[in-house]
Amino acid sequence: MITDDMRMIVEQAMLSFVATVCPDGSPNLSPKGSLRVYDDDHLIFMDIASPNTMRNLAADPRIEVNTIDVFRRRGYRFKGTATIVPPGEPSYEELNAWLLSINGPGYPANQAVLIRVERALPILSPAYTFGGADEAELTKAWIARYDAVRGAGR
């Protein structure tokens, strides 16, 4: 289900957004910097500071994850079912070790969320679908745009 391209986008995007369903039926959207591909059928992220997401998943395990590489202007929408994983479980410990390796000791990690991906669809900028954009050129242009904005604020 999870292709090499999907793995690359998840790894390089560095920020994804998770949607869950609130008790009143409204959506809850939460950014996740810890999202990783766990295996060919699962994504995983850590509950670092997500009480609403975790409460929603405990009541309704349906979840959607959007991951976009902002420079490539494309990504994926993953739909699936979440399982809450406590400390001590192998998937939790693997993700926690990765988090500690990049953030240092003492980084909070309450529990992990393992997502069984049931459907994965591409997300493409209209530059691809209507403009016939070349990914390498589009990436170069968007990196330049980000650099210009960040340079203007210095």
C-alpha positions in Angstrom: 0.0 0.0 0.0 2.7 2.5 1.0 5.0 3.1 -2.0 8.6 4.3 -2.1 7.4 7.7 -3.3 5.0 7.9 -0.4 7.8 7.0 2.0 10.0 9.8 0.5 7.3 12.4 0.8 6.5 11.5 4.4 10.2 11.6 5.3 11.0 14.9 3.6 7.8 16.8 4.3 8.7 16.9 8.1 5.2 18.1 9.0 1.9 16.4 8.4 -1.7 17.1 9.4 -4.0 14.6 11.1 -7.8 14.9 11.0 -10.0 13.1 13.6 -13.7 13.3 14.4 -14.8 15.2 17.5 -17.7 13.9 19.7 -20.0 16.5 18.1 -19.0 15.3 14.6 -16.9 18.3 13.8 -13.3 17.9 12.5 -10.2 18.2 14.5 -7.0 19.0 12.6 -3.6 18.7 14.3 -0.1 19.1 13.0 2.4 16.2 13.5 6.1 16.5 13.2 6.7 12.9 14.3 4.8 11.1 11.5 6.9 8.2 10.0 6.2 5.2 7.8 6.2 2.2 10.1 5.9 -0.6 7.5 4.2 -1.2 4.1 0.7 -0.8 5.5 1.1 1.5 8.5 2.1 5.1 9.5 2.9 6.1 13.0 3.1 9.3 15.0 3.8 10.2 18.7 1.3 11.8 21.0 3.5 14.6 22.3 0.9 17.2 23.1 -2.3 16.1 21.4 -5.1 15.6 24.1 -7.9 16.3 21.6 -6.6 14.0 18.9 -6.1 11.2 21.4 -9.5 11.7 23.0 -11.1 11.6 19.6 -9.3 8.5 18.5 -10.2 6.7 21.7 -13.9 7.2 20.8 -13.6 6.9 17.0 -10.5 5.4 15.4 -11.1 6.9 11.9 -8.2 9.1 10.8 -6.9 11.0 7.8 -3.3 12.2 7.3 -2.3 14.8 4.8 1.4 15.0 4.0 2.7 17.6 1.6 6.2 18.4 0.4 5.9 22.1 0.1 8.7 22.5 -2.3 7.6 19.7 -4.7 4.0 20.9 -4.3 2.6 17.4 -4.0 1.9 14.8 -1.4 -0.5 12.2 -0.2 -3.8 11.8 1.6 -3.9 8.6 3.8 -7.1 7.3 5.2 -7.2 4.6 7.8 -7.9 3.3 11.3 -5.8 4.2 14.3 -4.7 2.1 17.2 -3.3 3.8 20.3 0.0 2.1 21.3 1.3 2.5 24.9 5.0 2.7 26.0 6.7 -0.7 26.1 5.2 -1.9 22.8 7.8 -2.3 20.0 6.3 0.3 17.6 6.2 2.9 20.4 9.7 2.2 21.5 11.1 2.4 17.9 9.4 5.8 17.3 10.4 7.1 20.7 14.1 6.1 20.1 13.9 8.1 16.8 12.4 11.1 18.5 15.0 11.1 21.3 17.8 10.8 18.7 16.7 14.0 17.0 15.4 16.0 20.0 17.5 14.8 22.9 16.7 13.1 26.2 13.6 14.0 28.1 11.5 14.8 25.0 7.8 14.0 25.8 6.2 10.9 24.3 2.9 9.9 25.9 1.8 7.1 23.5 2.0 6.4 19.8 -0.7 6.1 17.2 -0.3 3.3 14.7 -2.4 3.9 11.5 -3.5 1.0 9.3 -3.6 2.7 5.9 -6.7 1.6 4.0 -6.5 4.2 1.2 -3.8 6.5 -0.1 -4.4 9.1 -2.8 -2.1 11.7 -4.3 -2.4 15.4 -3.7 -1.2 17.5 -6.5 -0.8 21.3 -7.0 -2.9 22.7 -9.8 0.5 23.6 -11.3 0.8 19.9 -12.3 -2.8 19.2 -13.2 -3.5 22.4 -15.2 -0.1 23.9 -15.8 1.9 20.8 -16.9 4.6 21.7 -14.4 7.9 19.8 -14.3 8.7 18.7 -10.7 12.3 19.7 -10.7 11.6 23.2 -12.1 8.6 23.7 -9.7 10.7 22.6 -6.7 13.5 25.0 -7.7 11.0 27.9 -8.0 9.3 27.2 -4.7 12.6 26.9 -2.8 13.5 30.3 -4.3 10.1 31.7 -3.2 10.6 30.5 0.4 14.2 31.8 0.5 13.0 35.2 -0.7 10.3 35.4 2.0 12.7 34.3 4.7 15.4 36.7 3.5 13.0 39.6 3.5 12.3 39.1 7.2 15.9 39.2 8.3 
